[in-house]
């Protein structure tokens, strides 16, 4: 009577129950598993769990079950560790891309007079939890990216770029490494906007950012400083190396032509270059020096590279 009551209750649970002997043969399972595994009782009971469910990671699971028996303590495997152990169907085809039910599995020792004679595996369907947590993680990742990236040009936004500069400045100071900064401003951008409209101006910013990004090393940090102004942090780069990078950027921008509404838009850039020196106590000093050089490049004819040292001496 008691056994019938236990079986009746287990068959009403919305959790899979699987009982194995010490040789990992199936002694009993409940209706939840029968439905989701789509197998009949006479094809399951008395057979090895690895025969009935050949998809199981045998070596891993044998170690897990062996520890349960030897230590007489329960163990657990969550969906974040392994999405599923058993290939069980779920009833949520619209809300998830997974073919199989996401599972939390608990492994329990069943003792008889002090010896573990059975192992009970509880299988909880957490497909909804898995789906919504995955969606949440994706949304948080997209939010984190949006907090770092300029929406138009896909370069770093000013806030994140300055945070990167602060870290690189501190690192260069601590380890006495070279650090260079390139700041550039597109020439006559207001006139370009007036001539081609803001859509044309946006297209120029987008294509200019792509042009610059292709010329940079993996460790260089490229950002949109504001409006039509961009900036590049060049770690471990001296003045000569930074000038070469700046000149390549200037030439690439000058040679590029952007097609917009059957019209070709050409643009040039004025560029200022500065490197860290002993007088710089804050990263803002490096920005100020590069900005001074940029102003000098504009004042002396535009479409050119000016070094901070030259700008100071003039």
PAVEX-13216 format. One line per 10 residues: number of its first residue (from 1); their letters; for each residue x, y, z of C-alpha. Coordinates in nm, 2 decimals. Layout:
<vodos>
NUM) a) X,Y,Z ~ ...
</vodos>
This chain:
<vodos>
1) xxxxxxxxxx) 0.00,0.00,0.00 ~ 0.28,0.24,0.09 ~ 0.48,0.15,-0.22 ~ 0.17,0.22,-0.44 ~ 0.12,0.55,-0.26 ~ 0.48,0.65,-0.32 ~ 0.46,0.56,-0.69 ~ 0.13,0.74,-0.73 ~ 0.29,1.06,-0.57 ~ 0.61,1.04,-0.78
11) xxxxxxxxxx) 0.41,1.01,-1.10 ~ 0.22,1.33,-1.02 ~ 0.54,1.53,-0.96 ~ 0.67,1.77,-1.22 ~ 1.02,1.65,-1.16 ~ 1.20,1.35,-1.30 ~ 1.28,1.07,-1.06 ~ 1.52,0.80,-1.16 ~ 1.64,0.53,-0.92 ~ 1.95,0.32,-1.00
21) xxxxxxxxxx) 2.12,0.03,-0.83 ~ 2.50,0.03,-0.76 ~ 2.56,-0.10,-1.11 ~ 2.38,0.19,-1.26 ~ 2.08,-0.01,-1.37 ~ 1.74,0.15,-1.37 ~ 1.51,0.02,-1.09 ~ 1.24,0.28,-1.12 ~ 1.15,0.60,-1.30 ~ 0.84,0.82,-1.28
31) xxxxxxxxxx) 0.58,0.93,-1.54 ~ 0.76,1.27,-1.59 ~ 1.06,1.09,-1.74 ~ 0.84,0.84,-1.94 ~ 0.66,1.13,-2.11 ~ 0.97,1.35,-2.18 ~ 1.20,1.07,-2.28 ~ 0.92,0.91,-2.49 ~ 1.02,0.55,-2.37 ~ 0.81,0.27,-2.24
41) xxxxxxxxxx) 0.87,0.11,-1.89 ~ 0.95,-0.23,-2.04 ~ 1.23,-0.08,-2.25 ~ 1.39,0.09,-1.95 ~ 1.36,-0.09,-1.62 ~ 1.64,-0.33,-1.54 ~ 1.87,-0.18,-1.81 ~ 2.18,0.03,-1.77 ~ 2.11,0.40,-1.76 ~ 2.39,0.44,-2.01
51) xxxxxxxxxx) 2.21,0.20,-2.25 ~ 1.87,0.38,-2.21 ~ 2.03,0.72,-2.23 ~ 2.34,0.68,-2.46 ~ 2.39,1.05,-2.47 ~ 2.51,1.06,-2.11 ~ 2.87,1.16,-2.05 ~ 2.96,0.82,-1.91 ~ 3.30,0.87,-1.76 ~ 3.20,1.20,-1.60
61) xxxxxxxxxx) 2.87,1.06,-1.46 ~ 3.03,0.74,-1.33 ~ 3.28,0.95,-1.13 ~ 2.99,1.16,-1.00 ~ 2.78,0.86,-0.90 ~ 3.08,0.68,-0.75 ~ 3.15,0.98,-0.52 ~ 2.79,0.98,-0.41 ~ 2.81,0.61,-0.31 ~ 3.15,0.63,-0.15
71) xxxxxxxxxx) 3.10,0.96,0.04 ~ 2.74,0.89,0.12 ~ 2.66,1.25,0.03 ~ 2.45,1.42,-0.24 ~ 2.59,1.59,-0.54 ~ 2.45,1.84,-0.79 ~ 2.48,1.95,-1.15 ~ 2.32,2.27,-1.27 ~ 2.22,2.38,-1.61 ~ 2.49,2.65,-1.61
81) xxxxxxxxxx) 2.75,2.38,-1.58 ~ 2.59,2.15,-1.83 ~ 2.28,2.26,-2.01 ~ 2.14,1.91,-1.99 ~ 2.25,1.55,-1.91 ~ 1.94,1.36,-2.04 ~ 1.80,1.44,-2.38 ~ 1.45,1.51,-2.27 ~ 1.20,1.70,-2.47 ~ 1.04,2.02,-2.34
91) xxxxxxxxxx) 0.70,2.18,-2.40 ~ 0.84,2.53,-2.48 ~ 0.93,2.54,-2.85 ~ 0.85,2.90,-2.89 ~ 1.05,3.05,-2.60 ~ 1.38,2.86,-2.65 ~ 1.61,2.76,-2.93 ~ 1.72,2.44,-2.74 ~ 1.60,2.10,-2.86 ~ 1.63,1.96,-2.51
101) xxxxxxxxxx) 1.51,2.05,-2.16 ~ 1.75,2.25,-1.95 ~ 1.81,2.06,-1.63 ~ 1.92,2.08,-1.27 ~ 2.01,1.73,-1.16 ~ 2.05,1.62,-0.79 ~ 2.22,1.29,-0.71 ~ 2.11,1.14,-0.37 ~ 2.24,0.83,-0.19 ~ 1.97,0.60,-0.07
111) xxxxxxxxxx) 2.10,0.41,0.24 ~ 1.98,0.08,0.38 ~ 2.12,0.00,0.73 ~ 2.42,0.23,0.67 ~ 2.50,0.11,0.32 ~ 2.42,0.30,0.00 ~ 2.22,0.05,-0.21 ~ 2.05,0.29,-0.44 ~ 2.11,0.62,-0.61 ~ 1.82,0.86,-0.67
121) xxxxxxxxxx) 1.85,1.12,-0.95 ~ 1.61,1.41,-0.94 ~ 1.58,1.60,-1.27 ~ 1.43,1.94,-1.26 ~ 1.30,2.12,-1.57 ~ 1.46,2.47,-1.57 ~ 1.41,2.55,-1.94 ~ 1.23,2.87,-1.86 ~ 1.50,2.98,-1.61 ~ 1.77,2.90,-1.86
131) xxxxxxxxxx) 1.60,3.09,-2.14 ~ 1.52,3.40,-1.94 ~ 1.86,3.41,-1.78 ~ 2.03,3.38,-2.12 ~ 1.81,3.66,-2.25 ~ 1.90,3.87,-1.94 ~ 2.27,3.81,-1.99 ~ 2.24,3.91,-2.35 ~ 2.06,4.23,-2.26 ~ 2.32,4.31,-2.00
141) xxxxxxxxxx) 2.60,4.25,-2.24 ~ 2.44,4.47,-2.50 ~ 2.39,4.74,-2.23 ~ 2.75,4.72,-2.13 ~ 2.86,4.76,-2.49 ~ 2.63,5.05,-2.54 ~ 2.79,5.22,-2.24 ~ 3.13,5.20,-2.41 ~ 3.06,5.24,-2.78 ~ 2.95,5.55,-2.98
151) xxxxxxxxxx) 2.63,5.45,-3.15 ~ 2.71,5.62,-3.48 ~ 3.07,5.54,-3.55 ~ 3.11,5.22,-3.33 ~ 3.43,5.37,-3.19 ~ 3.47,5.40,-2.81 ~ 3.26,5.69,-2.67 ~ 3.44,5.97,-2.50 ~ 3.37,5.86,-2.15 ~ 3.50,5.51,-2.20
161) xxxxxxxxxx) 3.79,5.63,-2.41 ~ 3.90,5.87,-2.14 ~ 3.88,5.59,-1.88 ~ 4.11,5.39,-2.11 ~ 4.35,5.68,-2.14 ~ 4.36,5.73,-1.76 ~ 4.46,5.36,-1.72 ~ 4.72,5.37,-2.00 ~ 4.87,5.70,-1.86 ~ 4.90,5.54,-1.51
171) xxxxxxxxxx) 5.06,5.23,-1.65 ~ 5.30,5.43,-1.86 ~ 5.40,5.63,-1.56 ~ 5.45,5.33,-1.34 ~ 5.65,5.12,-1.58 ~ 5.82,5.41,-1.77 ~ 5.67,5.31,-2.10 ~ 5.61,5.53,-2.40 ~ 5.26,5.65,-2.46 ~ 5.14,5.86,-2.75
181) xxxxxxxxxx) 4.81,6.03,-2.83 ~ 4.68,6.13,-3.17 ~ 4.39,6.37,-3.20 ~ 4.23,6.46,-3.53 ~ 3.95,6.69,-3.64 ~ 3.78,6.67,-3.98 ~ 3.83,7.00,-4.17 ~ 3.54,7.23,-4.26 ~ 3.29,6.98,-4.12 ~ 3.02,7.24,-4.06
191) xxxxxxxxxx) 3.04,7.34,-4.43 ~ 3.01,6.97,-4.53 ~ 2.70,6.93,-4.31 ~ 2.55,7.25,-4.47 ~ 2.63,7.11,-4.82 ~ 2.53,6.75,-4.79 ~ 2.30,6.75,-4.49 ~ 2.34,6.57,-4.16 ~ 2.29,6.23,-4.33 ~ 2.59,6.31,-4.55
201) xxxxxxxxxx) 2.78,6.43,-4.24 ~ 2.69,6.11,-4.05 ~ 2.81,5.90,-4.34 ~ 3.14,6.08,-4.34 ~ 3.19,6.01,-3.97 ~ 3.10,5.65,-4.01 ~ 3.34,5.59,-4.31 ~ 3.62,5.79,-4.15 ~ 3.59,5.58,-3.83 ~ 3.62,5.26,-4.04
211) xxxxxxxxxx) 3.92,5.40,-4.23 ~ 4.10,5.49,-3.91 ~ 4.02,5.16,-3.74 ~ 4.17,4.95,-4.02 ~ 4.51,5.13,-3.97 ~ 4.54,5.06,-3.60 ~ 4.70,4.78,-3.41 ~ 4.50,4.55,-3.18 ~ 4.62,4.73,-2.87 ~ 4.55,5.08,-2.99
221) xxxxxxxxxx) 4.24,5.25,-2.84 ~ 4.03,5.45,-3.08 ~ 3.75,5.68,-2.97 ~ 3.52,5.95,-3.09 ~ 3.61,6.25,-2.87 ~ 3.32,6.46,-2.98 ~ 3.14,6.59,-3.29 ~ 3.39,6.54,-3.58 ~ 3.69,6.49,-3.35 ~ 3.85,6.15,-3.30
231) xxxxxxxxxx) 4.14,6.03,-3.08 ~ 4.37,5.74,-3.07 ~ 4.57,5.61,-2.78 ~ 4.90,5.44,-2.89 ~ 5.06,5.25,-2.60 ~ 5.43,5.17,-2.62 ~ 5.47,5.42,-2.90 ~ 5.73,5.70,-2.92 ~ 5.69,6.04,-3.10 ~ 5.83,5.91,-3.43
241) xxxxxxxxxx) 5.61,5.60,-3.44 ~ 5.30,5.81,-3.35 ~ 5.38,6.06,-3.63 ~ 5.40,5.77,-3.88 ~ 5.06,5.65,-3.76 ~ 4.91,5.99,-3.78 ~ 5.04,6.05,-4.13 ~ 4.90,5.72,-4.25 ~ 4.56,5.82,-4.11 ~ 4.58,6.16,-4.27
251) xxxxxxxxxx) 4.67,6.02,-4.61 ~ 4.40,5.75,-4.59 ~ 4.13,6.00,-4.51 ~ 4.24,6.24,-4.78 ~ 4.24,5.97,-5.04 ~ 3.90,5.83,-4.95 ~ 3.59,5.94,-5.12 ~ 3.24,5.87,-4.99 ~ 2.94,5.82,-5.22 ~ 2.62,5.97,-5.08
261) xxxxxxxxxx) 2.30,6.01,-5.29 ~ 2.50,6.00,-5.62 ~ 2.74,6.26,-5.49 ~ 3.11,6.21,-5.39 ~ 3.22,6.36,-5.06 ~ 3.59,6.42,-5.00 ~ 3.72,6.52,-4.66 ~ 4.06,6.59,-4.50 ~ 4.17,6.59,-4.14 ~ 4.40,6.80,-3.92
271) xxxxxxxxxx) 4.60,6.60,-3.67 ~ 4.78,6.67,-3.35 ~ 5.03,6.43,-3.19 ~ 5.17,6.43,-2.84 ~ 5.37,6.18,-2.62 ~ 5.39,6.15,-2.25 ~ 5.68,6.34,-2.09 ~ 5.81,6.42,-1.74 ~ 5.61,6.74,-1.72 ~ 5.27,6.55,-1.76
281) xxxxxxxxxx) 5.13,6.48,-1.42 ~ 4.78,6.39,-1.54 ~ 4.63,6.23,-1.85 ~ 4.46,6.56,-1.92 ~ 4.80,6.71,-1.98 ~ 4.85,6.47,-2.26 ~ 4.51,6.56,-2.41 ~ 4.59,6.93,-2.38 ~ 4.93,6.89,-2.56 ~ 4.77,6.69,-2.84
291) xxxxxxxxxx) 4.49,6.94,-2.87 ~ 4.74,7.23,-2.89 ~ 4.92,7.05,-3.17 ~ 4.58,6.99,-3.35 ~ 4.50,7.36,-3.32 ~ 4.84,7.44,-3.47 ~ 4.77,7.20,-3.76 ~ 4.45,7.38,-3.84 ~ 4.61,7.73,-3.80 ~ 4.89,7.64,-4.05
301) xxxxxxxxxx) 4.67,7.52,-4.33 ~ 4.48,7.21,-4.23 ~ 4.52,6.86,-4.38 ~ 4.85,6.81,-4.20 ~ 5.01,6.65,-3.89 ~ 5.16,6.87,-3.62 ~ 5.36,6.75,-3.33 ~ 5.31,6.89,-2.98 ~ 5.68,6.98,-2.95 ~ 5.66,7.18,-3.27
311) xxxx) 5.34,7.35,-3.16 ~ 5.50,7.46,-2.84 ~ 5.81,7.59,-3.01 ~ 5.62,7.80,-3.27
</vodos>
